[in-house]
Amino acid sequence: MYLFNLICHQLPSKTLSLNGQFMPLCSRCTGIYTWLLIALVFQTISGRKKHGFPPISISLASILFILSMAIQVVGSHFASWLEDNHVRFVTGLLCGSSVGIILFPLFNYFFFKETLDKPVIRSWTQYFSLVTLLVIVFVIHFSKNLFVFHFLSYTSVIGVIVTYFMVNIFLSTLILAWKRRKKTFKTVFGLVLLVICLFSIEVLLLKYISKSDHNEKNMGGLEDETK
């Protein structure tokens, strides 16, 4: 998929596969966007229109999960086992769930006019429910099952789309001071138009960056040949 090539390197050696068929995103991005989407759905069910962040202890655990991916990225340059696709996948899952926990309350606060100042994830019981689901997904991804393969593939792709539009809606609500505006057809149309414009600009920027990287690699290859 060309569009997803703009946000993920999609290298075969770093992508989960089944019977010669590769997932649309690399193992890390599959983990990130799959669990970001599931975390958003989980919070929508349990805390719609709440904008409070989790208790400090849960927030710290979420930050550690994000750091686990950063450690894996840096550590992979020194320890080859950290470059394993299953390690990349699980750290992606951990990071995606944590980003979703941070993004959801922010989105609610700026998008909805009236929200409850209560944590979306308010207890360790709720948090462990989400983590338990994460562990289950990590375990079943070893099954080499076709259904699981397609579930992760489609969920990660939907996760990318939802995440980008959600972030752009969030940015648009800030730009338009959406929370203070009266909701009319005109203001809703303006919000939708701005979201589409931001998304289009991002795609163009990603295409430009991708093209620049491609040209640099080609130039590097030509220089090597002339030596």
Secondary structure, 3 states (H helix, E strand, C coil): CHHHHCCCCCCHHHCCEECCEECCCCHHHHHHHHHHHHHHHHHHHHHCCEEECCCHHHHHHHHHHHHHHHHHHHHCCCCHHHHCHHHHHHHHHHHHHHHHHHHHHHHHHHHCCCCEEEECCCCHHHHHHHHHHHHHHHHHHHHCCHHHHHHHHHHHHHHHHHHHHHHHHHHHHHHCCHHHCCCCHHHHHHHHHHHHHHHHHHHHHHHHHHHHHHHHHHHHHHHHHHC
